[in-house]
C-alpha cells in the first residue's frame, strides 16, 4: 500500500522504523504516470518491509525545495532519516525493482 506524503506527515515517515521510498510526482507529468503503476507494484510487493509514499510536488513545495527536486518523477530512498539513493525520470520496472532490492 502506498501512503500520501505531505509536509505534515513527512518527518514521521522519514524517522519511522521502516525505510522510506518517496515518489515525487505531479498530476500533469506524463513520465510520472508511466512510473506510477511500477511504484504501486513495488508497494504491494515490498510494503511489509518498506514504506512507499507519493508526494505531489505542487502541494508540498517545501519538501520539493528541501530535497532539490528539479525533475519529476524523482524517487528518493530514505534510511535512518537520510537519503541513501535516488532515481530521476521515467524508469523501467526492472531498474526500479533493482533499486528497491538493493535498498532492502
N, C-alpha and C positions, 0 to 999 in steps of 0.2 A: 504494500500500500504506500502511495505517495502522500506526503504531507505538504501543506502550503507554508512556505517560509515567508515570514513578514519581519519588518523591523522590530515588532513587539515580541515575537517568539524566537528570533534567531539565536540569541545568547543561550537560551535554554537548550535548544537542539545542539548548538555548537559545543557546549560543555557537558553534554549528556554522556551516558555510559557507552553508547554505540558510536562508531564512526559515522560521519555525515557526508552525504553527497548532495550537492545542490545544483540543479539545472537552472541557470539564469536565462530567461526567455521573455518573449513579448507576443501578444496575440497576432500582430501583423507580420511576424517574422516567418517567412517560408521555410528556411532551414530548421527553425525551431519545431515546426510541425513535422518535419522529417524525423527529428531526433526524439520527439515526444513518445511515440509508441515503444521505442527502444528503452527509454528511461523507465517507462511503465513496466515493461517486461523485466527489467533488472530489479525493480522494486518488488515485483511479485516473486522473483526467483531468490533474491538475497535479503529480503526485508526482515528476516528473522535475525540477521547478523549486522545489519547496517540500516541507517535511516536515510531514505531517499526523499528529497524535497524539491519543490519547484518554487522559484522566486521570480515574480513578474517585475522586470526592471523598471517599468513605468510607475508601478505602485510603491516601489521600495528604492527610490533613488539614492538614499543614504547608503544602503548596502552596496549598490552598484558603484558608487563613488569610492567607498571604503576599500573595495576589492578590485578597483581599477578595471571594471568590466567595460571594455570598449567595443567588443564584437559579441554578437549572440548567434547561436547559443554558446554559452560558456558553462562548462561543468567543473565545479570545484570539489575536491576531495579533502575533507577535514578529518583530522585525527588529533585527539588531545587538544582541541581548540585551535589548531593551526592548520593552514593549507599545506597539504603534502603533495598534491598533484593537480593537474587541470587538463581539460580538453577544450579546444576552441573550434567552433564551426561544426557543420554537419559531419557526422562520423558514421561509418558502417557499424553494424551491430557487433561484429567480431572485435573491432577496436575498442568499443565501449566496454564490452564484457571483459576483455583482457585487462583494462584498467581496473575494473571492479575486482577481478580476481587477484590482481597484484596488490590491491589496496587491502583486501581482507587478509 
